[in-house]
Amino acid sequence: MKNDAAAKLSDKNTIGVDLASGLWMMMALKNKPSMYLLAGVDYNFEESSQFTADLFHLVFYGNYDLQDYTAVMSDSKFSLTNVMEYKIGLMKHYTEDYNTYKLGASIGLVQGLSGLDIKAPSATLYTAEDGRYLDLDYDFTIKTSGKSKPSLTNFAGAGFSADIFAQVYFKGPEITINAMANDLGMIFWNNDPTKISADSVLHFEGVETNNLFSATDEATAGNSDSLLQILGVVEKSDVFTQALPSRINISASKMFGSIIISHWVVNIC
């Protein structure tokens, strides 16, 4: 499986998951039957990453066969957004020239459950022949919403969202056109956000032991400095924002007797 995946990689690769679900209600207004009140709850989970072929190789194969080679991992990214949205809106339904129109919009409060944003503008790893030493040149930033587990009782962040949608039914040719723009908005992670960053060059030659049977405790235990200290990592609390995983959806369908033929165009931004 790894070999098949590696054979299909290009210089820059993208993979992700986008899950969305919701529960909505619609109710006509008493004074204006053509107007409808909308209310609903949406759950959205989005995970996306951009990575180089060298980064894939290092993760799944290691660096044994990258001797005397510089692996490039620059411009790699990873993001995760996990939110609940509580929305309310209006929709107008009317007929004109035998055609039927539906226009609507909604706004919502966004509850942040968890968020993560990783960016590595510059990252390379050189492995010397026989693995004598490693040269790691890196510049990365990790922003996370905090260490607490996602919970509906906890606002790790807050934000706003908006939906716009329209539907037109042309009676003569019996064609229906739908257009939607969902989850336009931002989330502000401000409860317990953490920013971890580092920009440095690391030369690593390992630990040399001449005689395993006479090795001292100091040699076998290694350096007492933590890995974060060695990498020069700086950690601090820092509020950050993420754009919601928005969707643009356009469809056209035509009725042929009792059969509906549709053509869908979906863009995720």
C-alpha positions as protocol buffer text, in pm:
chain_id: "A"
residue {
  index: 1
  type: MET
  ca { x: 0 y: 0 z: 0 }
}
residue {
  index: 2
  type: LYS
  ca { x: 284 y: 238 z: 83 }
}
residue {
  index: 3
  type: ASN
  ca { x: 456 y: 164 z: -248 }
}
residue {
  index: 4
  type: ASP
  ca { x: 135 y: 222 z: -445 }
}
residue {
  index: 5
  type: ALA
  ca { x: 72 y: 552 z: -268 }
}
residue {
  index: 6
  type: ALA
  ca { x: 433 y: 669 z: -307 }
}
residue {
  index: 7
  type: ALA
  ca { x: 426 y: 598 z: -683 }
}
residue {
  index: 8
  type: LYS
  ca { x: 135 y: 841 z: -727 }
}
residue {
  index: 9
  type: LEU
  ca { x: 287 y: 1132 z: -532 }
}
residue {
  index: 10
  type: SER
  ca { x: 392 y: 1462 z: -687 }
}
residue {
  index: 11
  type: ASP
  ca { x: 610 y: 1740 z: -547 }
}
residue {
  index: 12
  type: LYS
  ca { x: 312 y: 1878 z: -350 }
}
residue {
  index: 13
  type: ASN
  ca { x: 25 y: 1657 z: -235 }
}
residue {
  index: 14
  type: THR
  ca { x: -304 y: 1723 z: -60 }
}
residue {
  index: 15
  type: ILE
  ca { x: -528 y: 1495 z: 146 }
}
residue {
  index: 16
  type: GLY
  ca { x: -816 y: 1569 z: 378 }
}
residue {
  index: 17
  type: VAL
  ca { x: -1146 y: 1477 z: 540 }
}
residue {
  index: 18
  type: ASP
  ca { x: -1460 y: 1691 z: 551 }
}
residue {
  index: 19
  type: LEU
  ca { x: -1760 y: 1577 z: 756 }
}
residue {
  index: 20
  type: ALA
  ca { x: -2080 y: 1776 z: 804 }
}
residue {
  index: 21
  type: SER
  ca { x: -2420 y: 1698 z: 954 }
}
residue {
  index: 22
  type: GLY
  ca { x: -2710 y: 1897 z: 1088 }
}
residue {
  index: 23
  type: LEU
  ca { x: -3068 y: 1913 z: 1213 }
}
residue {
  index: 24
  type: TRP
  ca { x: -3297 y: 2189 z: 1083 }
}
residue {
  index: 25
  type: MET
  ca { x: -3658 y: 2306 z: 1117 }
}
residue {
  index: 26
  type: MET
  ca { x: -3863 y: 2535 z: 892 }
}
residue {
  index: 27
  type: MET
  ca { x: -4183 y: 2721 z: 991 }
}
residue {
  index: 28
  type: ALA
  ca { x: -4400 y: 2960 z: 790 }
}
residue {
  index: 29
  type: LEU
  ca { x: -4469 y: 3299 z: 948 }
}
residue {
  index: 30
  type: LYS
  ca { x: -4834 y: 3364 z: 1034 }
}
residue {
  index: 31
  type: ASN
  ca { x: -4851 y: 3716 z: 892 }
}
residue {
  index: 32
  type: LYS
  ca { x: -4642 y: 3632 z: 581 }
}
residue {
  index: 33
  type: PRO
  ca { x: -4703 y: 3277 z: 454 }
}
residue {
  index: 34
  type: SER
  ca { x: -4439 y: 3327 z: 183 }
}
residue {
  index: 35
  type: MET
  ca { x: -4171 y: 3383 z: 452 }
}
residue {
  index: 36
  type: TYR
  ca { x: -4024 y: 3094 z: 651 }
}
residue {
  index: 37
  type: LEU
  ca { x: -3826 y: 3096 z: 973 }
}
residue {
  index: 38
  type: LEU
  ca { x: -3526 y: 2861 z: 970 }
}
residue {
  index: 39
  type: ALA
  ca { x: -3337 y: 2728 z: 1272 }
}
residue {
  index: 40
  type: GLY
  ca { x: -3083 y: 2453 z: 1299 }
}
residue {
  index: 41
  type: VAL
  ca { x: -2767 y: 2303 z: 1446 }
}
residue {
  index: 42
  type: ASP
  ca { x: -2471 y: 2194 z: 1233 }
}
residue {
  index: 43
  type: TYR
  ca { x: -2162 y: 1990 z: 1318 }
}
residue {
  index: 44
  type: ASN
  ca { x: -1851 y: 2038 z: 1104 }
}
residue {
  index: 45
  type: PHE
  ca { x: -1521 y: 1851 z: 1113 }
}
residue {
  index: 46
  type: GLU
  ca { x: -1249 y: 1934 z: 861 }
}
residue {
  index: 47
  type: GLU
  ca { x: -895 y: 1800 z: 840 }
}
residue {
  index: 48
  type: SER
  ca { x: -657 y: 1882 z: 555 }
}
residue {
  index: 49
  type: SER
  ca { x: -286 y: 1851 z: 492 }
}
residue {
  index: 50
  type: GLN
  ca { x: -33 y: 1944 z: 226 }
}
residue {
  index: 51
  type: PHE
  ca { x: 294 y: 1753 z: 215 }
}
residue {
  index: 52
  type: THR
  ca { x: 590 y: 1677 z: -8 }
}
residue {
  index: 53
  type: ALA
  ca { x: 690 y: 1336 z: -140 }
}
residue {
  index: 54
  type: ASP
  ca { x: 1004 y: 1348 z: 79 }
}
residue {
  index: 55
  type: LEU
  ca { x: 797 y: 1402 z: 395 }
}
residue {
  index: 56
  type: PHE
  ca { x: 580 y: 1100 z: 305 }
}
residue {
  index: 57
  type: HIS
  ca { x: 898 y: 894 z: 254 }
}
residue {
  index: 58
  type: LEU
  ca { x: 1044 y: 995 z: 590 }
}
residue {
  index: 59
  type: VAL
  ca { x: 723 y: 914 z: 778 }
}
residue {
  index: 60
  type: PHE
  ca { x: 655 y: 575 z: 617 }
}
residue {
  index: 61
  type: TYR
  ca { x: 1005 y: 451 z: 523 }
}
residue {
  index: 62
  type: GLY
  ca { x: 1254 y: 643 z: 737 }
}
residue {
  index: 63
  type: ASN
  ca { x: 1577 y: 790 z: 604 }
}
residue {
  index: 64
  type: TYR
  ca { x: 1793 y: 478 z: 555 }
}
residue {
  index: 65
  type: ASP
  ca { x: 1779 y: 501 z: 175 }
}
residue {
  index: 66
  type: LEU
  ca { x: 1815 y: 882 z: 175 }
}
residue {
  index: 67
  type: GLN
  ca { x: 2188 y: 879 z: 251 }
}
residue {
  index: 68
  type: ASP
  ca { x: 2380 y: 1171 z: 97 }
}
residue {
  index: 69
  type: TYR
  ca { x: 2044 y: 1327 z: 8 }
}
residue {
  index: 70
  type: THR
  ca { x: 1855 y: 1635 z: 127 }
}
residue {
  index: 71
  type: ALA
  ca { x: 1489 y: 1565 z: 190 }
}
residue {
  index: 72
  type: VAL
  ca { x: 1271 y: 1871 z: 129 }
}
residue {
  index: 73
  type: MET
  ca { x: 963 y: 1920 z: 348 }
}
residue {
  index: 74
  type: SER
  ca { x: 913 y: 2294 z: 295 }
}
residue {
  index: 75
  type: ASP
  ca { x: 562 y: 2442 z: 266 }
}
residue {
  index: 76
  type: SER
  ca { x: 403 y: 2143 z: 439 }
}
residue {
  index: 77
  type: LYS
  ca { x: 78 y: 2224 z: 621 }
}
residue {
  index: 78
  type: PHE
  ca { x: -184 y: 2061 z: 839 }
}
residue {
  index: 79
  type: SER
  ca { x: -510 y: 2202 z: 973 }
}
residue {
  index: 80
  type: LEU
  ca { x: -798 y: 2070 z: 1180 }
}
residue {
  index: 81
  type: THR
  ca { x: -1125 y: 2247 z: 1259 }
}
residue {
  index: 82
  type: ASN
  ca { x: -1392 y: 2090 z: 1479 }
}
residue {
  index: 83
  type: VAL
  ca { x: -1696 y: 2310 z: 1553 }
}
residue {
  index: 84
  type: MET
  ca { x: -2068 y: 2327 z: 1629 }
}
residue {
  index: 85
  type: GLU
  ca { x: -2284 y: 2595 z: 1466 }
}
residue {
  index: 86
  type: TYR
  ca { x: -2617 y: 2727 z: 1599 }
}
residue {
  index: 87
  type: LYS
  ca { x: -2801 y: 2906 z: 1318 }
}
residue {
  index: 88
  type: ILE
  ca { x: -3117 y: 3104 z: 1250 }
}
residue {
  index: 89
  type: GLY
  ca { x: -3239 y: 3251 z: 922 }
}
residue {
  index: 90
  type: LEU
  ca { x: -3520 y: 3342 z: 684 }
}
residue {
  index: 91
  type: MET
  ca { x: -3633 y: 3209 z: 347 }
}
residue {
  index: 92
  type: LYS
  ca { x: -3873 y: 3373 z: 98 }
}
residue {
  index: 93
  type: HIS
  ca { x: -4080 y: 3155 z: -136 }
}
residue {
  index: 94
  type: TYR
  ca { x: -4270 y: 3315 z: -425 }
}
residue {
  index: 95
  type: THR
  ca { x: -4391 y: 3258 z: -783 }
}
residue {
  index: 96
  type: GLU
  ca { x: -4342 y: 3497 z: -1075 }
}
residue {
  index: 97
  type: ASP
  ca { x: -4417 y: 3435 z: -1445 }
}
residue {
  index: 98
  type: TYR
  ca { x: -4499 y: 3071 z: -1364 }
}
residue {
  index: 99
  type: ASN
  ca { x: -4150 y: 3023 z: -1219 }
}
residue {
  index: 100
  type: THR
  ca { x: -4087 y: 2946 z: -852 }
}
residue {
  index: 101
  type: TYR
  ca { x: -3815 y: 3117 z: -649 }
}
residue {
  index: 102
  type: LYS
  ca { x: -3667 y: 3044 z: -306 }
}
residue {
  index: 103
  type: LEU
  ca { x: -3415 y: 3285 z: -152 }
}
residue {
  index: 104
  type: GLY
  ca { x: -3270 y: 3255 z: 196 }
}
residue {
  index: 105
  type: ALA
  ca { x: -2988 y: 3332 z: 433 }
}
residue {
  index: 106
  type: SER
  ca { x: -2887 y: 3241 z: 785 }
}
residue {
  index: 107
  type: ILE
  ca { x: -2637 y: 3354 z: 1045 }
}
residue {
  index: 108
  type: GLY
  ca { x: -2495 y: 3155 z: 1331 }
}
residue {
  index: 109
  type: LEU
  ca { x: -2290 y: 3137 z: 1645 }
}
residue {
  index: 110
  type: VAL
  ca { x: -1992 y: 2903 z: 1617 }
}
residue {
  index: 111
  type: GLN
  ca { x: -1875 y: 2700 z: 1915 }
}
residue {
  index: 112
  type: GLY
  ca { x: -1515 y: 2588 z: 1881 }
}
residue {
  index: 113
  type: LEU
  ca { x: -1452 y: 2231 z: 1998 }
}
residue {
  index: 114
  type: SER
  ca { x: -1090 y: 2188 z: 1886 }
}
residue {
  index: 115
  type: GLY
  ca { x: -852 y: 2340 z: 1635 }
}
residue {
  index: 116
  type: LEU
  ca { x: -499 y: 2284 z: 1510 }
}
residue {
  index: 117
  type: ASP
  ca { x: -285 y: 2465 z: 1254 }
}
residue {
  index: 118
  type: ILE
  ca { x: 67 y: 2352 z: 1158 }
}
residue {
  index: 119
  type: LYS
  ca { x: 284 y: 2527 z: 902 }
}
residue {
  index: 120
  type: ALA
  ca { x: 645 y: 2457 z: 800 }
}
residue {
  index: 121
  type: PRO
  ca { x: 753 y: 2726 z: 550 }
}
residue {
  index: 122
  type: SER
  ca { x: 1105 y: 2584 z: 546 }
}
residue {
  index: 123
  type: ALA
  ca { x: 1221 y: 2234 z: 644 }
}
residue {
  index: 124
  type: THR
  ca { x: 1501 y: 2016 z: 505 }
}
residue {
  index: 125
  type: LEU
  ca { x: 1684 y: 1710 z: 635 }
}
residue {
  index: 126
  type: TYR
  ca { x: 2027 y: 1601 z: 506 }
}
residue {
  index: 127
  type: THR
  ca { x: 2140 y: 1246 z: 589 }
}
residue {
  index: 128
  type: ALA
  ca { x: 2515 y: 1185 z: 553 }
}
residue {
  index: 129
  type: GLU
  ca { x: 2651 y: 861 z: 410 }
}
residue {
  index: 130
  type: ASP
  ca { x: 2624 y: 570 z: 655 }
}
residue {
  index: 131
  type: GLY
  ca { x: 2413 y: 801 z: 874 }
}
residue {
  index: 132
  type: ARG
  ca { x: 2722 y: 960 z: 1028 }
}
residue {
  index: 133
  type: TYR
  ca { x: 2533 y: 1281 z: 1095 }
}
residue {
  index: 134
  type: LEU
  ca { x: 2209 y: 1465 z: 1023 }
}
residue {
  index: 135
  type: ASP
  ca { x: 2158 y: 1830 z: 931 }
}
residue {
  index: 136
  type: LEU
  ca { x: 1808 y: 1957 z: 1003 }
}
residue {
  index: 137
  type: ASP
  ca { x: 1710 y: 2306 z: 890 }
}
residue {
  index: 138
  type: TYR
  ca { x: 1359 y: 2401 z: 1002 }
}
residue {
  index: 139
  type: ASP
  ca { x: 1114 y: 2683 z: 1053 }
}
residue {
  index: 140
  type: PHE
  ca { x: 772 y: 2574 z: 1180 }
}
residue {
  index: 141
  type: THR
  ca { x: 475 y: 2704 z: 1376 }
}
residue {
  index: 142
  type: ILE
  ca { x: 213 y: 2497 z: 1558 }
}
residue {
  index: 143
  type: LYS
  ca { x: -103 y: 2662 z: 1685 }
}
residue {
  index: 144
  type: THR
  ca { x: -348 y: 2461 z: 1892 }
}
residue {
  index: 145
  type: SER
  ca { x: -673 y: 2544 z: 2069 }
}
residue {
  index: 146
  type: GLY
  ca { x: -553 y: 2383 z: 2393 }
}
residue {
  index: 147
  type: LYS
  ca { x: -509 y: 2052 z: 2570 }
}
residue {
  index: 148
  type: SER
  ca { x: -869 y: 2005 z: 2682 }
}
residue {
  index: 149
  type: LYS
  ca { x: -1079 y: 1737 z: 2512 }
}
residue {
  index: 150
  type: PRO
  ca { x: -1357 y: 1852 z: 2276 }
}
residue {
  index: 151
  type: SER
  ca { x: -1681 y: 1893 z: 2470 }
}
residue {
  index: 152
  type: LEU
  ca { x: -2020 y: 2052 z: 2404 }
}
residue {
  index: 153
  type: THR
  ca { x: -1999 y: 2214 z: 2748 }
}
residue {
  index: 154
  type: ASN
  ca { x: -1670 y: 2386 z: 2668 }
}
residue {
  index: 155
  type: PHE
  ca { x: -1617 y: 2685 z: 2437 }
}
residue {
  index: 156
  type: ALA
  ca { x: -1255 y: 2647 z: 2331 }
}
residue {
  index: 157
  type: GLY
  ca { x: -1329 y: 2926 z: 2086 }
}
residue {
  index: 158
  type: ALA
  ca { x: -1613 y: 3128 z: 1941 }
}
residue {
  index: 159
  type: GLY
  ca { x: -1694 y: 3274 z: 1603 }
}
residue {
  index: 160
  type: PHE
  ca { x: -1960 y: 3348 z: 1343 }
}
residue {
  index: 161
  type: SER
  ca { x: -2090 y: 3188 z: 1025 }
}
residue {
  index: 162
  type: ALA
  ca { x: -2334 y: 3265 z: 744 }
}
residue {
  index: 163
  type: ASP
  ca { x: -2520 y: 3072 z: 473 }
}
residue {
  index: 164
  type: ILE
  ca { x: -2669 y: 3205 z: 148 }
}
residue {
  index: 165
  type: PHE
  ca { x: -2884 y: 2991 z: -79 }
}
residue {
  index: 166
  type: ALA
  ca { x: -3122 y: 3022 z: -373 }
}
residue {
  index: 167
  type: GLN
  ca { x: -3340 y: 2794 z: -583 }
}
residue {
  index: 168
  type: VAL
  ca { x: -3514 y: 2869 z: -912 }
}
residue {
  index: 169
  type: TYR
  ca { x: -3765 y: 2635 z: -1081 }
}
residue {
  index: 170
  type: PHE
  ca { x: -3844 y: 2713 z: -1445 }
}
residue {
  index: 171
  type: LYS
  ca { x: -4186 y: 2558 z: -1513 }
}
residue {
  index: 172
  type: GLY
  ca { x: -4168 y: 2548 z: -1896 }
}
residue {
  index: 173
  type: PRO
  ca { x: -3851 y: 2339 z: -1941 }
}
residue {
  index: 174
  type: GLU
  ca { x: -3891 y: 2193 z: -1590 }
}
residue {
  index: 175
  type: ILE
  ca { x: -3537 y: 2285 z: -1487 }
}
residue {
  index: 176
  type: THR
  ca { x: -3433 y: 2351 z: -1126 }
}
residue {
  index: 177
  type: ILE
  ca { x: -3117 y: 2542 z: -1038 }
}
residue {
  index: 178
  type: ASN
  ca { x: -2974 y: 2547 z: -685 }
}
residue {
  index: 179
  type: ALA
  ca { x: -2690 y: 2761 z: -554 }
}
residue {
  index: 180
  type: MET
  ca { x: -2552 y: 2756 z: -199 }
}
residue {
  index: 181
  type: ALA
  ca { x: -2263 y: 2908 z: -6 }
}
residue {
  index: 182
  type: ASN
  ca { x: -2237 y: 2745 z: 337 }
}
residue {
  index: 183
  type: ASP
  ca { x: -2034 y: 2814 z: 650 }
}
residue {
  index: 184
  type: LEU
  ca { x: -1879 y: 3146 z: 552 }
}
residue {
  index: 185
  type: GLY
  ca { x: -1709 y: 3267 z: 868 }
}
residue {
  index: 186
  type: MET
  ca { x: -1427 y: 3255 z: 1121 }
}
residue {
  index: 187
  type: ILE
  ca { x: -1347 y: 3089 z: 1452 }
}
residue {
  index: 188
  type: PHE
  ca { x: -1139 y: 3263 z: 1721 }
}
residue {
  index: 189
  type: TRP
  ca { x: -958 y: 3022 z: 1954 }
}
residue {
  index: 190
  type: ASN
  ca { x: -924 y: 3220 z: 2274 }
}
residue {
  index: 191
  type: ASN
  ca { x: -984 y: 2986 z: 2569 }
}
residue {
  index: 192
  type: ASP
  ca { x: -647 y: 2814 z: 2612 }
}
residue {
  index: 193
  type: PRO
  ca { x: -460 y: 2858 z: 2282 }
}
residue {
  index: 194
  type: THR
  ca { x: -94 y: 2761 z: 2252 }
}
residue {
  index: 195
  type: LYS
  ca { x: 164 y: 2862 z: 1993 }
}
residue {
  index: 196
  type: ILE
  ca { x: 476 y: 2649 z: 1947 }
}
residue {
  index: 197
  type: SER
  ca { x: 742 y: 2774 z: 1707 }
}
residue {
  index: 198
  type: ALA
  ca { x: 1105 y: 2716 z: 1617 }
}
residue {
  index: 199
  type: ASP
  ca { x: 1348 y: 2845 z: 1355 }
}
residue {
  index: 200
  type: SER
  ca { x: 1694 y: 2691 z: 1371 }
}
residue {
  index: 201
  type: VAL
  ca { x: 1958 y: 2461 z: 1222 }
}
residue {
  index: 202
  type: LEU
  ca { x: 2048 y: 2139 z: 1405 }
}
residue {
  index: 203
  type: HIS
  ca { x: 2357 y: 1923 z: 1345 }
}
residue {
  index: 204
  type: PHE
  ca { x: 2323 y: 1581 z: 1509 }
}
residue {
  index: 205
  type: GLU
  ca { x: 2599 y: 1320 z: 1527 }
}
residue {
  index: 206
  type: GLY
  ca { x: 2437 y: 1082 z: 1772 }
}
residue {
  index: 207
  type: VAL
  ca { x: 2594 y: 918 z: 2077 }
}
residue {
  index: 208
  type: GLU
  ca { x: 2918 y: 723 z: 2045 }
}
residue {
  index: 209
  type: THR
  ca { x: 2989 y: 431 z: 2277 }
}
residue {
  index: 210
  type: ASN
  ca { x: 3323 y: 250 z: 2241 }
}
residue {
  index: 211
  type: ASN
  ca { x: 3244 y: -35 z: 2481 }
}
residue {
  index: 212
  type: LEU
  ca { x: 2886 y: -122 z: 2571 }
}
residue {
  index: 213
  type: PHE
  ca { x: 2994 y: -325 z: 2878 }
}
residue {
  index: 214
  type: SER
  ca { x: 3190 y: -37 z: 3030 }
}
residue {
  index: 215
  type: ALA
  ca { x: 2954 y: 244 z: 2930 }
}
residue {
  index: 216
  type: THR
  ca { x: 2881 y: 493 z: 3205 }
}
residue {
  index: 217
  type: ASP
  ca { x: 2533 y: 589 z: 3314 }
}
residue {
  index: 218
  type: GLU
  ca { x: 2585 y: 932 z: 3158 }
}
residue {
  index: 219
  type: ALA
  ca { x: 2661 y: 786 z: 2815 }
}
residue {
  index: 220
  type: THR
  ca { x: 2364 y: 550 z: 2815 }
}
residue {
  index: 221
  type: ALA
  ca { x: 2119 y: 805 z: 2955 }
}
residue {
  index: 222
  type: GLY
  ca { x: 2209 y: 1070 z: 2697 }
}
residue {
  index: 223
  type: ASN
  ca { x: 2178 y: 1445 z: 2738 }
}
residue {
  index: 224
  type: SER
  ca { x: 1942 y: 1566 z: 3010 }
}
residue {
  index: 225
  type: ASP
  ca { x: 1808 y: 1847 z: 2788 }
}
residue {
  index: 226
  type: SER
  ca { x: 1459 y: 1781 z: 2654 }
}
residue {
  index: 227
  type: LEU
  ca { x: 1395 y: 1742 z: 2283 }
}
residue {
  index: 228
  type: LEU
  ca { x: 1209 y: 2073 z: 2281 }
}
residue {
  index: 229
  type: GLN
  ca { x: 1513 y: 2250 z: 2424 }
}
residue {
  index: 230
  type: ILE
  ca { x: 1740 y: 2089 z: 2167 }
}
residue {
  index: 231
  type: LEU
  ca { x: 1511 y: 2202 z: 1885 }
}
residue {
  index: 232
  type: GLY
  ca { x: 1496 y: 2555 z: 2022 }
}
residue {
  index: 233
  type: VAL
  ca { x: 1118 y: 2547 z: 2056 }
}
residue {
  index: 234
  type: VAL
  ca { x: 940 y: 2852 z: 2199 }
}
residue {
  index: 235
  type: GLU
  ca { x: 598 y: 2793 z: 2356 }
}
residue {
  index: 236
  type: LYS
  ca { x: 354 y: 3066 z: 2455 }
}
residue {
  index: 237
  type: SER
  ca { x: -16 y: 3140 z: 2479 }
}
residue {
  index: 238
  type: ASP
  ca { x: -141 y: 3314 z: 2166 }
}
residue {
  index: 239
  type: VAL
  ca { x: -492 y: 3371 z: 2030 }
}
residue {
  index: 240
  type: PHE
  ca { x: -531 y: 3261 z: 1668 }
}
residue {
  index: 241
  type: THR
  ca { x: -809 y: 3241 z: 1411 }
}
residue {
  index: 242
  type: GLN
  ca { x: -914 y: 2990 z: 1147 }
}
residue {
  index: 243
  type: ALA
  ca { x: -1146 y: 3023 z: 852 }
}
residue {
  index: 244
  type: LEU
  ca { x: -1434 y: 2777 z: 861 }
}
residue {
  index: 245
  type: PRO
  ca { x: -1437 y: 2499 z: 598 }
}
residue {
  index: 246
  type: SER
  ca { x: -1671 y: 2679 z: 357 }
}
residue {
  index: 247
  type: ARG
  ca { x: -1855 y: 2511 z: 71 }
}
residue {
  index: 248
  type: ILE
  ca { x: -1993 y: 2639 z: -259 }
}
residue {
  index: 249
  type: ASN
  ca { x: -2249 y: 2411 z: -423 }
}
residue {
  index: 250
  type: ILE
  ca { x: -2421 y: 2464 z: -759 }
}
residue {
  index: 251
  type: SER
  ca { x: -2661 y: 2217 z: -919 }
}
residue {
  index: 252
  type: ALA
  ca { x: -2894 y: 2198 z: -1216 }
}
residue {
  index: 253
  type: SER
  ca { x: -3157 y: 1929 z: -1271 }
}
residue {
  index: 254
  type: LYS
  ca { x: -3414 y: 1863 z: -1541 }
}
residue {
  index: 255
  type: MET
  ca { x: -3726 y: 1648 z: -1525 }
}
residue {
  index: 256
  type: PHE
  ca { x: -3787 y: 1392 z: -1802 }
}
residue {
  index: 257
  type: GLY
  ca { x: -4117 y: 1232 z: -1717 }
}
residue {
  index: 258
  type: SER
  ca { x: -4056 y: 1074 z: -1376 }
}
residue {
  index: 259
  type: ILE
  ca { x: -3677 y: 1081 z: -1415 }
}
residue {
  index: 260
  type: ILE
  ca { x: -3457 y: 1363 z: -1284 }
}
residue {
  index: 261
  type: ILE
  ca { x: -3115 y: 1416 z: -1438 }
}
residue {
  index: 262
  type: SER
  ca { x: -2880 y: 1636 z: -1234 }
}
residue {
  index: 263
  type: HIS
  ca { x: -2538 y: 1785 z: -1282 }
}
residue {
  index: 264
  type: TRP
  ca { x: -2350 y: 1890 z: -969 }
}
residue {
  index: 265
  type: VAL
  ca { x: -2055 y: 2121 z: -928 }
}
residue {
  index: 266
  type: VAL
  ca { x: -1901 y: 2132 z: -578 }
}
residue {
  index: 267
  type: ASN
  ca { x: -1616 y: 2355 z: -467 }
}
residue {
  index: 268
  type: ILE
  ca { x: -1462 y: 2348 z: -119 }
}
residue {
  index: 269
  type: CYS
  ca { x: -1266 y: 2657 z: -17 }
}
